[in-house]
Amino acid sequence: MSGCRTKKLNRKYDLTSQSKAIDRVKDLRVSPLEGFKDEICVQGMKGFVDFVAEKYGDQPCFGHRNDFGSAVVWNTYKQTRRDILAFGSALRSILPSRATVGLYGRNLPEWVYSQLACGYYGLVTVPLYDTLGEEALHHILNQTEISLVVCDTSERAESIIKQGSEYVRYLVVIKMDEDDRQKLMKNTKDSVAIFTFAEMVVRGLGKEEDVPEISVIGNLHVSFLPLAHIFEQLAMATCLTYGSQIAFLTTDVTRLIDDYAYYRPTVLALVPRVLSRMYAAVMEKVNSSKIKARLFERAIKSKLEEQKRGIFKQCGILDSLCFRPIRNRFGGRVRVIICASAPLQPEVFRFTKSAFSCPVIEAYGSTESGGLITLTLPTDIIGGHAGSIAPDMKIKLIDVPSMGFTVKRDGIGEICVLSPANTPGYYKESEKTKELFDEDGFVRMGDIGRWTEYGTLQIVDRCKNIFKLSQGEYVAPEKVEQVYALSPLVLNVYVDGNPLYSYTVAVVVPNFEKLEKQFSELFAELLRENNGIESDSKKYFAEACQQKKLAKLILNEINKLGAEKGLKGFEQVRDLHLSPEPFSIENGLLTPTMKIARPQIRNHFAAQIQALYAAGNS
């Protein structure tokens, strides 16, 4: 972990010209980069699985451990292909071609085996987020006519049974003991056949082989984002294509850093929330001392100047003092970071490039376009944009009359994409499919964007997220939230706007650990006024959120931060509501990719938000 590593990239691109206009009337642009090389192109899922198994044979592929005290069990690429073919063969023995198979559970090797097996044998997969509610689960099972569901636990299999779908005939459970099986069989009344994953593999294989000892070398990716999401799908496929190892979380995302420290990944596929929280925690310590702050600023400036020339160096006094401890928390081997799902704040982007001293790639894409659309280039140190157009893509901006945006006048519009991998449409949703495409066959992304002076694409926000205030100003809430989230006093933040009012308001979940240290007298007073209340109880945090002093302190803090980061006056929130309950995937206030679930939050805090508007308008 303490060795000195320097890497020089041979740059074959121009950072000042990252897109090429081919139709200025339609504002249509393409990539100046070379297309993807044919030598790694394969035909279909069968070709892909056979290719990586042949090329990487006995190298380690998928790894998982049952708990933090146990060793990791790795499967080689050759063994992985064997299990994929065995499971796929078992599926085809009970399902017809093109049957639909549901994949329901958290990230595990068996989830990926199931997906690849279905693709290999001509079956259709339907990923089911492990956070789906009963209504959504029922709708998907019936609309897609799922015949078989692969579940990670018997509890999830039970939830499938409860839906009473007329189409589900088989359940395959990854982790299930005999008691669980008997309970499930009792509830199905013989209408659904139940197998373990291992039984299906044996059914298709006929015999098992010894698992050889594997030395852990080469590239490694820790899979933690939902496999039902296109970003993790692309990360997985890319890692397999280049012979990387893929490890899975031991428990859940709350212990992500512990798994990083253990597995020592070389590739990080992340969402902005993870990097932003790391940045806020580090900068809080740095800013506690003027000397530390100046030293850190100097270290970042030095790193970025090197990286601008294509030099990524992990050595030197400043690197050892400022950045090596950060890298070591992630295992000390990270060689590339890919961040997607939402825009990354420029200062977080530059901090991450400096701390890890490796390429940090921001990517923009969508399921409808087949994945990747744009990406930042390795030596780009500016940040604040989604990068250059990926090879073989065409992008244009179109007017948005409903919002009053005209590309020619305003320089912004809705992003539309033409890709070789564009979807033909939504399954059994003809009206939504019509709305998806423009008259030229481009997919309408639902995002507002603009071109920068260097030809890179900059994402403003989702069309449906941007709101207009009563005086006519438009606000992109995600941009404001990203700035406020940099405050160490803020755990979660949601910004709301209404065309009836001239100002914005917010819901904030405070970081009580930081607040108690910074405003100890206020919390001591709270304990005195509520005699007998426990300092770490839910009631204590709820009482703290009722304190107007605390709300005012946080409001002043985030507005001060907003001014420093260049937010306009109308973008800054006028008032806020404090909530003691963190936004999470479990309570539905975060999406599975850890983004703000806007409609759910607006509905959950409807009364409190309306009270803020009423108070501000009085």
C-alpha positions, 0 to 999 in steps of 0.5 A, spaced: 500 500 500 505 504 501 509 503 494 510 509 489 506 508 483 507 513 477 503 512 470 503 516 464 497 516 459 498 517 452 493 522 450 490 521 443 484 527 444 483 534 444 480 536 450 478 543 447 474 539 442 470 534 445 464 533 440 464 535 432 457 538 429 455 535 423 448 539 422 448 545 425 441 547 424 439 541 428 444 542 433 446 535 431 453 532 434 458 526 434 464 523 437 471 525 435 474 519 438 475 513 435 470 507 435 470 501 439 475 496 437 472 490 433 477 485 436 473 485 443 466 484 439 462 478 440 455 475 437 450 475 443 451 472 450 453 466 448 459 469 444 460 473 450 460 468 455 464 463 451 469 469 449 471 471 456 471 463 459 476 461 453 480 468 454 481 468 462 480 460 463 483 459 470 483 466 473 478 468 478 472 471 476 466 472 481 468 472 489 463 472 495 464 471 503 458 469 508 460 474 513 466 478 515 470 473 519 470 468 513 474 467 507 472 469 500 470 463 495 472 465 488 470 461 482 474 461 475 472 464 469 472 456 466 467 454 472 463 460 472 461 458 464 460 451 467 455 453 472 452 458 467 451 453 462 448 448 467 443 452 470 441 455 463 440 447 461 436 446 467 432 452 465 431 450 458 429 443 461 422 446 464 421 453 460 420 454 453 424 459 448 423 466 450 420 465 456 421 470 462 425 469 468 425 474 474 431 476 478 429 478 485 434 479 490 441 483 492 447 482 488 450 475 488 454 471 484 448 467 482 444 473 480 449 474 474 449 467 473 442 467 472 442 473 467 448 470 463 444 463 463 438 466 460 441 470 455 445 464 453 439 459 452 434 465 449 430 466 455 428 473 457 430 476 464 426 481 468 430 484 473 426 486 480 429 491 484 429 488 491 426 494 494 419 493 490 413 495 493 407 490 493 403 493 488 409 494 483 411 487 484 404 485 482 404 489 476 411 487 473 409 479 475 403 479 471 405 484 465 411 481 463 408 474 464 414 471 468 414 464 469 420 463 473 423 467 479 430 466 482 430 469 489 436 470 493 432 468 500 426 464 502 423 471 504 423 474 498 420 467 495 414 468 500 413 475 497 412 472 490 407 467 492 403 472 496 402 475 489 398 469 487 400 470 479 397 466 475 404 466 470 409 464 476 410 456 475 417 455 478 421 458 484 429 458 484 431 460 491 439 461 492 439 460 500 434 456 503 434 450 508 429 444 508 424 448 513 424 454 509 422 449 503 417 446 507 414 452 509 414 455 501 411 448 499 405 449 504 403 456 502 404 454 494 399 448 495 403 444 489 401 450 484 409 452 484 415 448 483 421 450 488 428 448 487 434 451 490 440 454 485 444 448 487 439 443 485 438 447 478 446 447 477 446 439 478 440 438 474 443 441 468 451 439 470 450 432 472 456 432 476 460 437 480 468 438 479 473 440 485 474 447 486 481 449 485 485 454 489 485 461 486 491 466 488 487 473 488 491 478 482 489 483 477 483 487 476 477 487 481 471 490 482 466 490 488 459 490 485 454 493 490 449 498 485 443 494 484 444 489 478 437 491 475 440 498 474 444 499 467 450 502 470 452 496 474 450 491 468 455 495 464 460 495 469 459 487 470 460 486 463 466 491 462 469 487 468 468 480 465 470 482 458 477 484 461 478 478 465 477 482 472 475 479 478 468 481 481 466 481 488 460 482 492 458 485 498 458 481 505 452 484 508 449 490 505 452 497 503 452 500 510 459 496 510 461 498 503 468 501 506 469 495 510 469 491 504 473 495 499 478 495 505 478 487 505 477 486 497 482 492 495 479 493 488 482 496 482 476 499 479 470 503 483 464 504 480 460 509 484 454 514 484 456 521 486 453 520 493 458 516 496 464 520 493 460 527 496 460 524 503 467 522 503 469 529 500 465 532 506 468 528 511 475 529 509 474 537 508 471 538 515 478 535 518 482 539 513 478 546 514 479 545 522 486 548 521 488 553 516 495 550 515 492 543 513 487 547 508 493 550 505 497 544 505 491 540 502 489 546 497 497 545 494 497 538 494 490 538 489 493 543 485 500 539 484 496 533 482 491 536 477 497 539 474 501 533 473 494 529 471 493 535 465 499 532 462 497 525 463 501 523 469 498 519 475 503 519 480 502 516 487 508 518 491 511 524 494 511 527 501 504 531 500 501 525 497 503 521 503 501 526 508 494 528 504 492 522 500 495 516 501 490 515 508 484 516 503 486 511 498 488 506 504 481 506 506 479 503 499 484 498 499 490 502 496 489 499 489 484 503 485 486 504 478 480 507 475 473 510 478 467 511 474 461 515 477 454 515 474 447 516 475 447 523 477 452 529 476 458 530 480 460 537 483 466 539 480 470 540 487 468 533 488 471 531 482 477 534 482 478 532 490 477 525 487 482 525 482 487 528 486 486 523 492 486 517 488 491 519 483 488 515 477 483 517 472 476 519 474 471 518 469 464 521 469 459 517 465 452 519 462 447 514 459 440 510 460 437 504 459 433 506 453 440 508 449 443 501 451 447 504 456 453 509 455 452 516 452 458 520 454 464 520 458 469 524 461 476 523 458 482 521 463 486 527 463 480 532 464 481 536 470 475 541 469 469 537 471 462 539 472 460 536 465 458 529 463 464 529 458 465 527 450 460 523 446 461 516 446 463 513 439 458 511 435 453 516 438 449 522 435 446 527 440 442 533 439 438 538 443 431 540 442 427 546 444 422 545 450 416 549 449 412 547 455 418 550 459 420 556 454 427 553 452 429 554 445 436 551 443 438 557 438 436 563 444 438 559 450 443 554 448 439 549 452 434 544 450 432 536 451 437 531 450 436 526 444 440 520 442 441 516 436 445 510 438 446 503 435 443 500 441 437 504 442 431 500 445 425 499 440 420 501 445 417 499 452 414 492 453 406 493 452 406 500 453 405 503 446 403 510 448 409 511 452 413 508 446 411 514 441 412 519 447 420 516 447 422 518 440 422 524 436 420 525 429 428 523 427 428 516 431 432 519 436 430 517 444 428 523 448 432 522 454 428 527 459 434 531 461 435 538 460 443 539 457 447 544 454 454 544 450 460 547 453 465 551 450 469 545 449 464 541 446 462 537 452 455 535 454 453 538 461 447 536 464 442 541 467 437 537 471 431 532 469 426 536 465 420 533 470 425 536 476 426 543 474 421 548 476 419 555 475 418 560 481 412 565 480 417 571 478 419 566 472 426 564 474 427 556 473 431 552 478 434 546 477 434 543 484 439 537 484 444 542 483 442 546 489 442 539 493 449 537 491 451 544 494 448 543 500 450 536 501 457 538 501 455 541 508 458 536 514 451 538 518 447 535 512 446 528 512 440 529 506 437 534 503 431 535 498 429 542 495 422 544 493 419 549 489 412 551 487 410 556 481 405 560 486 411 562 490 417 566 489 422 562 493 424 555 495 424 551 501 427 544 503 427 538 507 433 537 511 436 531 515 441 533 520 448 530 521 447 530 529 454 527 530 457 533 527 451 538 530 452 535 537 460 537 537 459 544 533 453 546 538 454 542 544 451 548 548 444 548 544 444 540 545 445 541 553 440 545 553 435 540 550 437 535 555 436 540 561 429 542 558 427 534 557 429 531 563 430 524 563 430 523 555 436 519 552 441 523 548 441 517 543 433 516 542 429 517 537 425 522 541 431 526 543 433 527 535 425 528 534 425 534 539 432 537 536 428 537 530 423 542 533 428 547 535 428 553 531 435 555 533 437 549 530 433 550 524 436 557 523 443 555 524 443 550 519 439 554 514 444 560 515 450 554 514 447 552 507 446 559 505 453 561 506 455 555 503 451 556 497 453 563 496 460 561 496 459 556 491 455 561 486 448 559 487 443 565 485 439 568 490 433 565 488 436 558 488 437 559 495 432 556 500 428 561 504 426 556 510 427 549 511 424 543 515 428 538 519 427 531 519 430 526 524 429 520 519 435 519 514 432 518 507 434 511 505 432 506 500 428 502 505 423 507 507 422 509 499 426 516 500 432 514 496 432 510 489 435 504 489 441 508 486 441 512 492 438 518 488 433 523 491 426 520 490 422 526 489 415 524 488 415 520 494 419 525 499 414 531 496 408 526 498 411 524 505 413 531 507 407 535 504 404 538 510 411 540 512 412 543 506 406 547 505 407 550 512 414 552 510 410 556 504 405 559 508 410 561 513 414 564 508 408 568 505 405 571 511 
